[in-house]
Every structure is written in C-alpha cells, then in structure tokens.
Amino acid sequence: MCENIVIPNIRIRPDQEEMFEMNWLEYVRRDTEGSDSDTRRRAATELVRALTEKFPQEARPARRAARLMLEYKRKETRMKSA
C-alpha cells in the first residue's frame, strides 16, 4: 500500500519543485497552513496518519522513508560521480 498508493501521491511534482525554488518561503507557508486540503498529497498523508493510529505495530512509514532516502543518496552519489 505504501509503495503503490502513498509514495506516488506524496512525491513532489515538478510544478511544486519549481514553486519551492522560486519562493521557498511561500511554498512552506502553503504546505504548513494546510491550503492543500483537497489534494492527493494531503489525502495520502491523512491515510498514513489514520493507519498509524489504528495499527501502530503494522504501520511503520519511517522505515520505508529511511529506505527511500538511502536510495536517493545512492542515486545522487552515482550521478555526481558520472
């Protein structure tokens, strides 16, 4: 569920990345104030929150996030050395 539903819906889209690069303060403000309440990202976040509360032993998003960060670091290292 995490890899097929949550991760694809919480990834930063190119337009969001562009907004962050142009005005990171505005991006953070919008993200933290919850103005994205009707977005896939917010829905995926709420799903993870609910699953974590309902099934604390089974829902461990931190482990998956750590693996994704490790993957990212490996790719980044390969790209820099290429």
Backbone atoms as SQL, in Angstrom:
CREATE TABLE atoms (id INTEGER PRIMARY KEY, chain TEXT, resi INTEGER, resn TEXT, atom TEXT, x REAL, y REAL, z REAL);
INSERT INTO atoms VALUES
  (1, 'A', 1, 'MET', 'N', 0.820, -1.177, 0.000),
  (2, 'A', 1, 'MET', 'CA', 0.000, 0.000, 0.000),
  (3, 'A', 1, 'MET', 'C', 0.877, 1.258, 0.000),
  (4, 'A', 2, 'CYS', 'N', 1.918, 1.208, 0.783),
  (5, 'A', 2, 'CYS', 'CA', 2.797, 2.377, 0.881),
  (6, 'A', 2, 'CYS', 'C', 3.442, 2.698, -0.465),
  (7, 'A', 3, 'GLU', 'N', 3.997, 1.681, -1.104),
  (8, 'A', 3, 'GLU', 'CA', 4.707, 1.918, -2.367),
  (9, 'A', 3, 'GLU', 'C', 3.775, 2.221, -3.527),
  (10, 'A', 4, 'ASN', 'N', 2.578, 1.637, -3.514),
  (11, 'A', 4, 'ASN', 'CA', 1.677, 1.793, -4.650),
  (12, 'A', 4, 'ASN', 'C', 0.678, 2.932, -4.522),
  (13, 'A', 5, 'ILE', 'N', 0.377, 3.348, -3.299),
  (14, 'A', 5, 'ILE', 'CA', -0.615, 4.405, -3.113),
  (15, 'A', 5, 'ILE', 'C', -0.004, 5.650, -2.484),
  (16, 'A', 6, 'VAL', 'N', 0.638, 5.484, -1.351),
  (17, 'A', 6, 'VAL', 'CA', 1.100, 6.638, -0.599),
  (18, 'A', 6, 'VAL', 'C', 2.262, 7.350, -1.283),
  (19, 'A', 7, 'ILE', 'N', 3.335, 6.628, -1.559),
  (20, 'A', 7, 'ILE', 'CA', 4.540, 7.254, -2.117),
  (21, 'A', 7, 'ILE', 'C', 4.257, 7.998, -3.426),
  (22, 'A', 8, 'PRO', 'N', 3.562, 7.391, -4.392),
  (23, 'A', 8, 'PRO', 'CA', 3.305, 8.148, -5.627),
  (24, 'A', 8, 'PRO', 'C', 2.500, 9.430, -5.406),
  (25, 'A', 9, 'ASN', 'N', 1.683, 9.454, -4.368),
  (26, 'A', 9, 'ASN', 'CA', 0.834, 10.622, -4.133),
  (27, 'A', 9, 'ASN', 'C', 1.451, 11.680, -3.242),
  (28, 'A', 10, 'ILE', 'N', 2.562, 11.376, -2.585),
  (29, 'A', 10, 'ILE', 'CA', 3.191, 12.409, -1.762),
  (30, 'A', 10, 'ILE', 'C', 4.459, 12.973, -2.394),
  (31, 'A', 11, 'ARG', 'N', 4.875, 12.387, -3.489),
  (32, 'A', 11, 'ARG', 'CA', 6.060, 12.916, -4.164),
  (33, 'A', 11, 'ARG', 'C', 5.826, 14.340, -4.633),
  (34, 'A', 12, 'ILE', 'N', 6.878, 15.095, -4.648),
  (35, 'A', 12, 'ILE', 'CA', 6.788, 16.480, -5.100),
  (36, 'A', 12, 'ILE', 'C', 6.737, 16.505, -6.620),
  (37, 'A', 13, 'ARG', 'N', 5.732, 17.176, -7.134),
  (38, 'A', 13, 'ARG', 'CA', 5.567, 17.297, -8.580),
  (39, 'A', 13, 'ARG', 'C', 6.504, 18.382, -9.107),
  (40, 'A', 14, 'PRO', 'N', 6.798, 18.360, -10.404),
  (41, 'A', 14, 'PRO', 'CA', 7.695, 19.373, -10.975),
  (42, 'A', 14, 'PRO', 'C', 7.230, 20.807, -10.727),
  (43, 'A', 15, 'ASP', 'N', 5.921, 21.067, -10.787),
  (44, 'A', 15, 'ASP', 'CA', 5.440, 22.428, -10.544),
  (45, 'A', 15, 'ASP', 'C', 5.645, 22.842, -9.084),
  (46, 'A', 16, 'GLN', 'N', 5.550, 21.885, -8.168),
  (47, 'A', 16, 'GLN', 'CA', 5.799, 22.194, -6.763),
  (48, 'A', 16, 'GLN', 'C', 7.284, 22.449, -6.516),
  (49, 'A', 17, 'GLU', 'N', 8.117, 21.689, -7.186),
  (50, 'A', 17, 'GLU', 'CA', 9.564, 21.896, -7.064),
  (51, 'A', 17, 'GLU', 'C', 9.945, 23.276, -7.591),
  (52, 'A', 18, 'GLU', 'N', 9.325, 23.654, -8.696),
  (53, 'A', 18, 'GLU', 'CA', 9.593, 24.974, -9.269),
  (54, 'A', 18, 'GLU', 'C', 9.153, 26.082, -8.314),
  (55, 'A', 19, 'MET', 'N', 7.968, 25.893, -7.705),
  (56, 'A', 19, 'MET', 'CA', 7.492, 26.887, -6.748),
  (57, 'A', 19, 'MET', 'C', 8.454, 26.998, -5.558),
  (58, 'A', 20, 'PHE', 'N', 8.953, 25.864, -5.094),
  (59, 'A', 20, 'PHE', 'CA', 9.895, 25.871, -3.984),
  (60, 'A', 20, 'PHE', 'C', 11.170, 26.618, -4.350),
  (61, 'A', 21, 'GLU', 'N', 11.661, 26.377, -5.557),
  (62, 'A', 21, 'GLU', 'CA', 12.890, 27.038, -5.994),
  (63, 'A', 21, 'GLU', 'C', 12.691, 28.540, -6.172),
  (64, 'A', 22, 'MET', 'N', 11.510, 28.937, -6.628),
  (65, 'A', 22, 'MET', 'CA', 11.248, 30.355, -6.857),
  (66, 'A', 22, 'MET', 'C', 10.972, 31.113, -5.554),
  (67, 'A', 23, 'ASN', 'N', 10.225, 30.478, -4.646),
  (68, 'A', 23, 'ASN', 'CA', 9.847, 31.147, -3.410),
  (69, 'A', 23, 'ASN', 'C', 9.620, 30.092, -2.330),
  (70, 'A', 24, 'TRP', 'N', 10.689, 29.635, -1.731),
  (71, 'A', 24, 'TRP', 'CA', 10.595, 28.539, -0.765),
  (72, 'A', 24, 'TRP', 'C', 9.765, 28.922, 0.452),
  (73, 'A', 25, 'LEU', 'N', 9.788, 30.174, 0.835),
  (74, 'A', 25, 'LEU', 'CA', 9.024, 30.610, 1.992),
  (75, 'A', 25, 'LEU', 'C', 7.519, 30.464, 1.743),
  (76, 'A', 26, 'GLU', 'N', 7.071, 30.868, 0.572),
  (77, 'A', 26, 'GLU', 'CA', 5.664, 30.733, 0.206),
  (78, 'A', 26, 'GLU', 'C', 5.270, 29.259, 0.120),
  (79, 'A', 27, 'TYR', 'N', 6.141, 28.444, -0.435),
  (80, 'A', 27, 'TYR', 'CA', 5.871, 27.001, -0.530),
  (81, 'A', 27, 'TYR', 'C', 5.663, 26.400, 0.862),
  (82, 'A', 28, 'VAL', 'N', 6.559, 26.704, 1.778),
  (83, 'A', 28, 'VAL', 'CA', 6.468, 26.172, 3.140),
  (84, 'A', 28, 'VAL', 'C', 5.213, 26.702, 3.833),
  (85, 'A', 29, 'ARG', 'N', 4.913, 27.972, 3.640),
  (86, 'A', 29, 'ARG', 'CA', 3.708, 28.552, 4.245),
  (87, 'A', 29, 'ARG', 'C', 2.461, 27.815, 3.785),
  (88, 'A', 30, 'ARG', 'N', 2.334, 27.624, 2.488),
  (89, 'A', 30, 'ARG', 'CA', 1.169, 26.909, 1.954),
  (90, 'A', 30, 'ARG', 'C', 1.096, 25.486, 2.463),
  (91, 'A', 31, 'ASP', 'N', 2.242, 24.829, 2.512),
  (92, 'A', 31, 'ASP', 'CA', 2.280, 23.435, 2.940),
  (93, 'A', 31, 'ASP', 'C', 1.899, 23.294, 4.413),
  (94, 'A', 32, 'THR', 'N', 2.372, 24.193, 5.243),
  (95, 'A', 32, 'THR', 'CA', 2.115, 24.069, 6.676),
  (96, 'A', 32, 'THR', 'C', 0.738, 24.574, 7.090),
  (97, 'A', 33, 'GLU', 'N', 0.179, 25.507, 6.357),
  (98, 'A', 33, 'GLU', 'CA', -1.138, 26.020, 6.746),
  (99, 'A', 33, 'GLU', 'C', -2.273, 25.117, 6.281),
  (100, 'A', 34, 'GLY', 'N', -1.971, 24.126, 5.451),
  (101, 'A', 34, 'GLY', 'CA', -2.990, 23.181, 5.033),
  (102, 'A', 34, 'GLY', 'C', -3.862, 23.654, 3.901),
  (103, 'A', 35, 'SER', 'N', -3.369, 24.577, 3.081),
  (104, 'A', 35, 'SER', 'CA', -4.171, 25.056, 1.959),
  (105, 'A', 35, 'SER', 'C', -4.326, 23.997, 0.872),
  (106, 'A', 36, 'ASP', 'N', -3.612, 22.888, 1.033),
  (107, 'A', 36, 'ASP', 'CA', -3.705, 21.803, 0.059),
  (108, 'A', 36, 'ASP', 'C', -4.640, 20.695, 0.555),
  (109, 'A', 37, 'SER', 'N', -5.736, 21.070, 1.237),
  (110, 'A', 37, 'SER', 'CA', -6.610, 20.094, 1.887),
  (111, 'A', 37, 'SER', 'C', -7.319, 19.164, 0.913),
  (112, 'A', 38, 'ASP', 'N', -7.478, 19.553, -0.328),
  (113, 'A', 38, 'ASP', 'CA', -8.173, 18.717, -1.310),
  (114, 'A', 38, 'ASP', 'C', -7.224, 18.083, -2.313),
  (115, 'A', 39, 'THR', 'N', -5.985, 17.852, -1.905),
  (116, 'A', 39, 'THR', 'CA', -5.015, 17.289, -2.834),
  (117, 'A', 39, 'THR', 'C', -4.739, 15.824, -2.518),
  (118, 'A', 40, 'ARG', 'N', -4.158, 15.156, -3.483),
  (119, 'A', 40, 'ARG', 'CA', -3.773, 13.757, -3.282),
  (120, 'A', 40, 'ARG', 'C', -2.738, 13.623, -2.183),
  (121, 'A', 41, 'ARG', 'N', -1.823, 14.588, -2.111),
  (122, 'A', 41, 'ARG', 'CA', -0.787, 14.540, -1.084),
  (123, 'A', 41, 'ARG', 'C', -1.411, 14.574, 0.307),
  (124, 'A', 42, 'ARG', 'N', -2.341, 15.479, 0.516),
  (125, 'A', 42, 'ARG', 'CA', -2.988, 15.581, 1.827),
  (126, 'A', 42, 'ARG', 'C', -3.776, 14.313, 2.137),
  (127, 'A', 43, 'ALA', 'N', -4.468, 13.764, 1.145),
  (128, 'A', 43, 'ALA', 'CA', -5.228, 12.532, 1.358),
  (129, 'A', 43, 'ALA', 'C', -4.300, 11.372, 1.720),
  (130, 'A', 44, 'ALA', 'N', -3.165, 11.277, 1.035),
  (131, 'A', 44, 'ALA', 'CA', -2.201, 10.213, 1.337),
  (132, 'A', 44, 'ALA', 'C', -1.620, 10.403, 2.733),
  (133, 'A', 45, 'THR', 'N', -1.363, 11.634, 3.114),
  (134, 'A', 45, 'THR', 'CA', -0.841, 11.924, 4.447),
  (135, 'A', 45, 'THR', 'C', -1.861, 11.537, 5.510),
  (136, 'A', 46, 'GLU', 'N', -3.116, 11.866, 5.276),
  (137, 'A', 46, 'GLU', 'CA', -4.176, 11.514, 6.234),
  (138, 'A', 46, 'GLU', 'C', -4.349, 9.999, 6.321),
  (139, 'A', 47, 'LEU', 'N', -4.199, 9.306, 5.192),
  (140, 'A', 47, 'LEU', 'CA', -4.276, 7.843, 5.195),
  (141, 'A', 47, 'LEU', 'C', -3.172, 7.248, 6.072),
  (142, 'A', 48, 'VAL', 'N', -1.957, 7.726, 5.893),
  (143, 'A', 48, 'VAL', 'CA', -0.837, 7.234, 6.703),
  (144, 'A', 48, 'VAL', 'C', -1.078, 7.541, 8.175),
  (145, 'A', 49, 'ARG', 'N', -1.539, 8.725, 8.461),
  (146, 'A', 49, 'ARG', 'CA', -1.807, 9.105, 9.859),
  (147, 'A', 49, 'ARG', 'C', -2.859, 8.179, 10.477),
  (148, 'A', 50, 'ALA', 'N', -3.944, 7.934, 9.757),
  (149, 'A', 50, 'ALA', 'CA', -5.014, 7.076, 10.278),
  (150, 'A', 50, 'ALA', 'C', -4.539, 5.636, 10.465),
  (151, 'A', 51, 'LEU', 'N', -3.802, 5.116, 9.491),
  (152, 'A', 51, 'LEU', 'CA', -3.288, 3.751, 9.605),
  (153, 'A', 51, 'LEU', 'C', -2.307, 3.613, 10.758),
  (154, 'A', 52, 'THR', 'N', -1.489, 4.637, 10.945),
  (155, 'A', 52, 'THR', 'CA', -0.513, 4.611, 12.034),
  (156, 'A', 52, 'THR', 'C', -1.218, 4.625, 13.387),
  (157, 'A', 53, 'GLU', 'N', -2.292, 5.390, 13.490),
  (158, 'A', 53, 'GLU', 'CA', -3.039, 5.428, 14.749),
  (159, 'A', 53, 'GLU', 'C', -3.794, 4.128, 14.999),
  (160, 'A', 54, 'LYS', 'N', -4.396, 3.589, 13.946),
  (161, 'A', 54, 'LYS', 'CA', -5.216, 2.372, 14.079),
  (162, 'A', 54, 'LYS', 'C', -4.362, 1.111, 14.223),
  (163, 'A', 55, 'PHE', 'N', -3.261, 1.048, 13.500),
  (164, 'A', 55, 'PHE', 'CA', -2.391, -0.126, 13.501),
  (165, 'A', 55, 'PHE', 'C', -0.945, 0.291, 13.760),
  (166, 'A', 56, 'PRO', 'N', -0.623, 0.703, 14.959),
  (167, 'A', 56, 'PRO', 'CA', 0.712, 1.244, 15.234),
  (168, 'A', 56, 'PRO', 'C', 1.851, 0.246, 14.997),
  (169, 'A', 57, 'GLN', 'N', 1.635, -1.026, 15.232),
  (170, 'A', 57, 'GLN', 'CA', 2.698, -2.012, 15.039),
  (171, 'A', 57, 'GLN', 'C', 2.908, -2.341, 13.559),
  (172, 'A', 58, 'GLU', 'N', 1.830, -2.325, 12.790),
  (173, 'A', 58, 'GLU', 'CA', 1.932, -2.693, 11.376),
  (174, 'A', 58, 'GLU', 'C', 2.342, -1.531, 10.480),
  (175, 'A', 59, 'ALA', 'N', 1.923, -0.336, 10.835),
  (176, 'A', 59, 'ALA', 'CA', 2.202, 0.839, 10.010),
  (177, 'A', 59, 'ALA', 'C', 3.488, 1.498, 10.485),
  (178, 'A', 60, 'ARG', 'N', 4.519, 1.354, 9.708),
  (179, 'A', 60, 'ARG', 'CA', 5.815, 1.931, 10.064),
  (180, 'A', 60, 'ARG', 'C', 6.361, 2.734, 8.884),
  (181, 'A', 61, 'PRO', 'N', 5.773, 3.896, 8.619),
  (182, 'A', 61, 'PRO', 'CA', 6.212, 4.682, 7.471),
  (183, 'A', 61, 'PRO', 'C', 7.651, 5.171, 7.591),
  (184, 'A', 62, 'ALA', 'N', 8.152, 5.281, 8.791),
  (185, 'A', 62, 'ALA', 'CA', 9.525, 5.775, 8.970),
  (186, 'A', 62, 'ALA', 'C', 10.540, 4.815, 8.353),
  (187, 'A', 63, 'ARG', 'N', 10.293, 3.538, 8.447),
  (188, 'A', 63, 'ARG', 'CA', 11.215, 2.559, 7.847),
  (189, 'A', 63, 'ARG', 'C', 11.264, 2.709, 6.329),
  (190, 'A', 64, 'ARG', 'N', 10.101, 2.832, 5.720),
  (191, 'A', 64, 'ARG', 'CA', 10.045, 2.984, 4.270),
  (192, 'A', 64, 'ARG', 'C', 10.686, 4.302, 3.851),
  (193, 'A', 65, 'ALA', 'N', 10.432, 5.352, 4.603),
  (194, 'A', 65, 'ALA', 'CA', 11.032, 6.651, 4.298),
  (195, 'A', 65, 'ALA', 'C', 12.550, 6.571, 4.387),
  (196, 'A', 66, 'ALA', 'N', 13.063, 5.863, 5.376),
  (197, 'A', 66, 'ALA', 'CA', 14.511, 5.711, 5.526),
  (198, 'A', 66, 'ALA', 'C', 15.098, 4.973, 4.329),
  (199, 'A', 67, 'ARG', 'N', 14.403, 3.942, 3.857),
  (200, 'A', 67, 'ARG', 'CA', 14.880, 3.207, 2.673),
  (201, 'A', 67, 'ARG', 'C', 14.875, 4.107, 1.443),
  (202, 'A', 68, 'LEU', 'N', 13.829, 4.916, 1.283),
  (203, 'A', 68, 'LEU', 'CA', 13.763, 5.821, 0.136),
  (204, 'A', 68, 'LEU', 'C', 14.880, 6.858, 0.178),
  (205, 'A', 69, 'MET', 'N', 15.178, 7.363, 1.362),
  (206, 'A', 69, 'MET', 'CA', 16.268, 8.331, 1.498),
  (207, 'A', 69, 'MET', 'C', 17.607, 7.689, 1.138),
  (208, 'A', 70, 'LEU', 'N', 17.798, 6.451, 1.549),
  (209, 'A', 70, 'LEU', 'CA', 19.020, 5.735, 1.213),
  (210, 'A', 70, 'LEU', 'C', 19.130, 5.537, -0.299),
  (211, 'A', 71, 'GLU', 'N', 18.029, 5.166, -0.936),
  (212, 'A', 71, 'GLU', 'CA', 18.010, 5.022, -2.398),
  (213, 'A', 71, 'GLU', 'C', 18.383, 6.336, -3.064),
  (214, 'A', 72, 'TYR', 'N', 17.794, 7.419, -2.584),
  (215, 'A', 72, 'TYR', 'CA', 18.057, 8.736, -3.140),
  (216, 'A', 72, 'TYR', 'C', 19.539, 9.089, -3.027),
  (217, 'A', 73, 'LYS', 'N', 20.116, 8.851, -1.857),
  (218, 'A', 73, 'LYS', 'CA', 21.530, 9.158, -1.641),
  (219, 'A', 73, 'LYS', 'C', 22.408, 8.363, -2.593),
  (220, 'A', 74, 'ARG', 'N', 22.077, 7.096, -2.797),
  (221, 'A', 74, 'ARG', 'CA', 22.857, 6.252, -3.718),
  (222, 'A', 74, 'ARG', 'C', 22.778, 6.801, -5.145),
  (223, 'A', 75, 'LYS', 'N', 21.586, 7.155, -5.586),
  (224, 'A', 75, 'LYS', 'CA', 21.407, 7.699, -6.926),
  (225, 'A', 75, 'LYS', 'C', 22.150, 9.024, -7.069),
  (226, 'A', 76, 'GLU', 'N', 22.045, 9.850, -6.051),
  (227, 'A', 76, 'GLU', 'CA', 22.713, 11.155, -6.069),
  (228, 'A', 76, 'GLU', 'C', 24.223, 10.982, -6.172),
  (229, 'A', 77, 'THR', 'N', 24.758, 10.032, -5.418),
  (230, 'A', 77, 'THR', 'CA', 26.196, 9.758, -5.433),
  (231, 'A', 77, 'THR', 'C', 26.623, 9.269, -6.817),
  (232, 'A', 78, 'ARG', 'N', 25.830, 8.375, -7.409),
  (233, 'A', 78, 'ARG', 'CA', 26.143, 7.866, -8.751),
  (234, 'A', 78, 'ARG', 'C', 26.109, 8.987, -9.787),
  (235, 'A', 79, 'MET', 'N', 25.136, 9.883, -9.666),
  (236, 'A', 79, 'MET', 'CA', 25.021, 10.973, -10.624),
  (237, 'A', 79, 'MET', 'C', 26.185, 11.930, -10.515),
  (238, 'A', 80, 'LYS', 'N', 26.648, 12.207, -9.306),
  (239, 'A', 80, 'LYS', 'CA', 27.773, 13.120, -9.114),
  (240, 'A', 80, 'LYS', 'C', 29.073, 12.519, -9.621),
  (241, 'A', 81, 'SER', 'N', 29.222, 11.199, -9.502),
  (242, 'A', 81, 'SER', 'CA', 30.465, 10.565, -9.927),
  (243, 'A', 81, 'SER', 'C', 30.480, 10.285, -11.430),
  (244, 'A', 82, 'ALA', 'N', 29.338, 10.433, -12.086),
  (245, 'A', 82, 'ALA', 'CA', 29.274, 10.150, -13.528),
  (246, 'A', 82, 'ALA', 'C', 29.751, 11.317, -14.356);
